[in-house]
Amino acid sequence: MKHCERLSVLSLSFCALLAVESASALDLRTVVKDLYYECRTEMSAGLHKDPKSGKIEATVFQSDPSDRWEMKLVRLKSQDDIKKVPHACGSEREKRGSYFPKIFYDDFPEFCKIDTFTSEGHTLVRAEHCELTRSVSSNQRYNAIACGLGDTTFFDSDRLFGIDGNNAISGFGDLASKIVRSASVSKFVCQRLDR
């Protein structure tokens, strides 16, 4: 039960960071061109089970402010758009829509999020399919998206705030006492480059 409390505190801390809204929120339904950002990790933390003691421990990781990457959000409006982005976006879209046919909606946009990491002359590109988040709130501002199948990233407005979670928390608990699992979450911020 203690690990659940720690995870709750960890989740609430990061969720509180998302509550901050920029003065000029971007309505993602109106986006017609690609959006370009430069991003950096602001905070990172996680839970892991110590293999020797069996105790679940929380760790806060230091992030290097100079460690930055570029991100591009590509609006997907047709099958032709999917052919122009990395294969991972189309593949994730198919998996998400395996229970019902996926149809493109103008007022409920989809994106391909393409992260480009560069270090010492090497480049790594990671792509994820994203959808506008669904909300029952009457004051929905249409400025947040959820990306990927397992990990989830949320965005908020032009000065973009996000949370990236890698959750293997199912490994914790009495039934999984011999399995070492971990859960991590990081908060990042991105600045628009295409203004």
C-alpha positions in Angstrom: 0.0 0.0 0.0 2.9 2.4 0.7 4.1 2.2 -2.9 0.6 3.2 -4.1 0.8 6.3 -1.8 4.3 7.2 -3.1 3.1 6.8 -6.7 0.0 8.9 -5.9 2.2 11.7 -4.4 4.5 11.4 -7.4 1.6 11.6 -9.9 -0.1 14.4 -8.1 3.1 16.4 -8.1 3.5 16.1 -11.8 -0.2 16.6 -12.5 -0.1 19.9 -10.6 2.6 21.1 -13.0 0.2 20.6 -15.9 -2.4 22.7 -14.3 -0.4 25.8 -15.3 -1.9 27.3 -18.4 -0.3 29.7 -20.8 -2.0 33.0 -21.6 -2.2 32.1 -25.3 -3.4 28.5 -25.5 -3.2 26.9 -28.9 -6.4 25.4 -30.2 -5.1 22.3 -31.9 -8.3 21.9 -34.0 -7.2 24.9 -36.0 -3.6 23.8 -36.8 -3.0 23.3 -40.5 0.8 23.5 -40.7 3.5 21.6 -38.8 4.5 22.9 -35.4 8.2 23.0 -34.4 9.6 23.0 -30.9 12.8 22.8 -28.9 12.4 20.7 -25.8 14.3 20.0 -22.6 13.6 17.9 -19.5 12.8 20.0 -16.5 12.2 17.3 -13.8 12.3 13.5 -13.7 11.5 11.0 -11.0 10.7 7.3 -10.6 9.9 4.4 -8.4 11.9 1.1 -8.3 12.0 -1.9 -6.1 15.4 -2.6 -4.5 16.3 -6.2 -5.4 18.1 -6.8 -2.1 15.7 -5.3 0.4 12.5 -5.7 -1.6 11.5 -2.1 -0.6 10.0 0.3 -3.1 12.0 3.5 -3.3 11.4 6.8 -5.0 14.2 8.7 -6.8 14.4 12.2 -8.2 16.8 12.4 -11.1 18.9 15.5 -12.0 18.4 16.6 -15.6 21.0 18.5 -17.7 19.4 21.8 -18.9 21.7 21.8 -21.9 20.4 18.4 -23.1 17.8 19.4 -25.7 15.9 17.9 -28.6 13.7 19.0 -31.4 10.1 18.0 -31.7 7.7 18.4 -34.7 3.9 17.9 -34.6 2.5 17.0 -38.0 -1.2 17.2 -38.5 -2.7 14.0 -39.9 -5.8 14.6 -42.1 -5.7 11.8 -44.6 -4.0 8.5 -45.4 -1.6 10.5 -47.7 -0.4 12.4 -44.6 0.3 9.1 -42.8 2.5 7.9 -45.7 4.7 11.0 -45.3 5.6 10.4 -41.6 7.6 7.6 -39.9 5.9 4.2 -40.0 5.5 4.1 -36.2 2.7 6.8 -36.4 0.6 4.7 -38.8 1.3 1.5 -37.0 0.2 3.0 -33.6 -2.9 4.5 -35.3 -3.9 1.1 -36.6 -3.4 -0.5 -33.1 -5.5 2.2 -31.5 -8.3 1.7 -34.0 -8.3 -2.1 -34.1 -11.7 -2.3 -32.3 -13.4 0.2 -34.6 -12.6 1.9 -38.0 -10.5 5.0 -37.7 -12.0 8.0 -39.6 -10.3 11.4 -39.8 -12.3 14.3 -38.2 -11.5 17.9 -38.9 -12.6 19.0 -35.4 -10.9 16.2 -33.6 -7.3 16.2 -34.9 -4.6 13.6 -34.9 -0.9 14.3 -35.1 2.4 12.5 -35.6 4.9 13.6 -32.9 8.4 13.3 -34.2 11.3 13.8 -31.7 14.8 14.2 -33.0 17.7 13.7 -30.6 21.2 14.6 -31.7 24.4 13.8 -29.8 28.1 13.7 -30.9 27.1 13.6 -34.6 24.5 10.8 -34.1 20.8 11.4 -34.6 17.9 9.4 -33.2 14.3 9.9 -34.5 11.3 8.7 -32.4 7.7 9.0 -33.7 4.4 8.5 -31.9 0.8 8.8 -33.0 -1.2 11.4 -31.0 -4.8 12.3 -30.6 -6.6 15.3 -29.0 -7.5 14.4 -25.5 -11.2 13.8 -24.8 -12.7 15.7 -21.9 -16.1 15.9 -20.4 -15.3 19.5 -19.2 -17.6 22.2 -20.7 -14.6 24.6 -20.9 -12.4 22.3 -22.9 -9.7 24.4 -24.6 -8.6 21.8 -27.2 -4.9 22.3 -26.4 -3.8 18.9 -25.1 -2.9 15.6 -26.8 -2.2 12.1 -25.7 0.6 10.2 -27.6 1.7 6.7 -27.9 0.2 3.4 -26.8 1.8 2.8 -23.4 3.5 6.0 -22.5 1.4 9.1 -22.5 2.4 12.7 -23.2 0.2 15.7 -22.6 0.8 19.1 -24.1 -0.5 22.5 -23.1 -0.5 25.6 -25.3 2.4 27.4 -27.1 4.9 27.2 -24.3 4.3 23.5 -24.1 4.3 21.5 -20.9 4.4 17.8 -21.0 4.6 14.7 -18.9 6.1 11.5 -20.2 5.4 8.4 -18.2 6.9 5.0 -18.5 4.7 2.9 -16.3 5.6 -0.7 -15.4 3.9 -0.3 -12.0 2.0 -3.6 -12.5 5.1 -5.4 -11.4 4.8 -4.0 -7.9 3.0 -5.8 -5.1 2.9 -9.1 -3.3 2.0 -11.2 -6.4 5.1 -9.9 -8.2 7.5 -9.9 -5.3 10.2 -11.6 -7.3 9.9 -9.3 -10.3 11.9 -6.1 -10.3 9.9 -3.4 -12.1 10.0 0.4 -12.2 7.9 3.4 -13.0 9.2 6.8 -14.1 7.8 10.1 -15.1 9.4 13.3 -16.4 8.2 16.8 -17.0 9.5 18.7 -20.0 9.0 22.1 -21.5 9.2 23.1 -25.1 9.4 26.5 -26.9 7.9 27.1 -30.3 10.5 27.6 -33.1 8.0 28.4 -35.9 6.7 31.7 -34.8 
